Amino acid sequence: MPRLRIAAVCAAITLSLAPTALVAIQLDPVVTTGLASPLFVGNAGDFSNRLFIVERGGVVKVLQPGSSTPTVFLDIRTRPARTSTAISAAERSSGGTGALRASSWTLP
């Protein structure tokens, strides 16, 4: 009787591990034009189904639901010139690490 139970358990484990059916996965292109060098894609996280695409060089594009061409959301390819002495002084006081200390800012 114990051998029958062991055989039944082994048979149940074997059947549960056996593949029942192969599942085919098909990927469809979402963006067909408008991207140069994409680095990252992320969703908006607000249930709008928008996708944000980060491109090399500093451009972030947004793909709206139902569209196949993204539009520019943020372009930071050109850096603005630094003219503020307060920020430069704050950066110098941080030891050149790029981190700004709260003590270097004055509140209005």
DADA-V364755 format. One record per pair of residues at least 24 apart in sequence whose C-alpha atoms are under 8 Angstrom apart, sorted by the first residue. I is the first residue (numbers start at 1). J is the second residue. Records with the same first field share a line. If there is no record, write none. Layout:
I=J + J
//
This chain:
30=68
31=68 + 69 + 70
32=68 + 69
33=68 + 69 + 70
34=69 + 70 + 71
35=70
//
